[in-house]
Amino acid sequence: MPLKIPFAKVDCSGNELKYIQEVLNSGWMTTAGKTQLLEKKFSEYIGSKFACAVNSCTAALHLALEAIGIGPEDKVLVPSMTFTASAEIIRYLGADPVFYDVDYATRLATPDILKDALSHHPGIKAVMIVHFGGQAADMDAILPLCRSRGVRIIEDAAHAFPSRRSGKWIGTFGDITCFSFYANKTITTGEGGMLVTDDETLFKRCKVMRLHGIDRDIWNRFTTDESTWEYDVVAPGFKYNLADLNAAVGLAQLERAETMRKARQRCAAKYFELLRDCPHLDLPGLEVAMEDHAWHLFPVVLRSSAPVSRNRMIELLFERGIGTSVHYKPLHRMSYYRERYGLQPEAFPNTERIWQGTFTLPIYPSLRTEDVEYISETLRAILSGT
Ligand SMILES: *Cc1c(COP(=O)(O)O)cnc(C)c1O
């Protein structure tokens, strides 16, 4: 049977084409007015002081750690239950990741887990928080915990736009927050990302390092009246700027961010309704209101009591036309991190329990209620052996 329900599907039903056309007409394809407008609108949306658009969330995370001064032999706490981008950027700077376990139900860092990790590893310079699946971690408790120990907080919010915790948008808590506009994220520019902060010094450093360590961005160089040719290089920076062509798509996506989030929330609510009490299945734990959740992912866990393995479940769903994914094979199981840091699965009991049984169900704006019903019925049928 051909795949009837893909795992992910982009929604580009807004002003995407119109804004792309404007960029093509302008004759300026790379970082310029559309990117600046996206930065302005994005920071207005969440109420952060500064926003810096980049060509990926990975780039944003790299710039963030560079800006707070992470360097060789520094240690940064990072969850094992995440995508490798959250940890690889620590290695870009010659620093070392120290991996932590997460809560089983939410896949989030908890204040207790972090308190424990910080006391076991005294030299930690920064903590990476991943707002897994679009649900924000308990930042009200995590911030004072880190700040009282002089530990910086970088948030990997690749899943978490728009997302709130205790009435505040993610992007207004830690030192720097990084969002992803990758093709399958909650809003997209194809490839892209956004870094936000309230700290002007950090912002300026990120902006300079985003484009070769040049002290003024290319737009200013070509549009100001004063000597437009001269610039200084203050550091060996990176090539991480977002192109206007991509920003055009982002502006159209941003306009529909809440509409699309609501549509994903509708899918999540239906899954909760139809899969509640489903035997052998653990649904994602909720610590925030439905409307505060970005609903990027709907991960479930098959218990060890289930009549089929996780891998077999994925095959059976595929055969019935349903695309799924796995978030994530943990980093402590990836050969690079496992071998370099001598990591043992026993050190990550919750992450292991998630990993053994987890798979992620489709959730996106154009996923119809009938689709969610079909997916839920198929799952239940497989688990009841019919
Ligand atoms: C997608 C993702 C990233 C990387 O985002 P890019 O924009 O592709 O660089 C980082 N962290 C997490 C948790 C992600 O899911």
The ligand as a Gaussian input file, in Angstrom:
#p B3LYP/6-31G(d) Opt

LIG

0 1
 C       16.144000      20.103000      14.163000
 C       16.892000      20.209000      15.436000
 C       18.095000      20.929000      15.546000
 C       18.822000      21.476000      14.362000
 O       18.098000      22.371000      13.599000
 P       18.669000      22.788000      12.168000
 O       17.886000      24.037000      11.857000
 O       18.382000      21.665000      11.225000
 O       20.108000      23.065000      12.325000
 C       18.663000      21.069000      16.788000
 N       18.113000      20.508000      17.884000
 C       16.979000      19.802000      17.824000
 C       16.413000      19.224000      19.086000
 C       16.337000      19.604000      16.598000
 O       15.227000      18.866000      16.530000

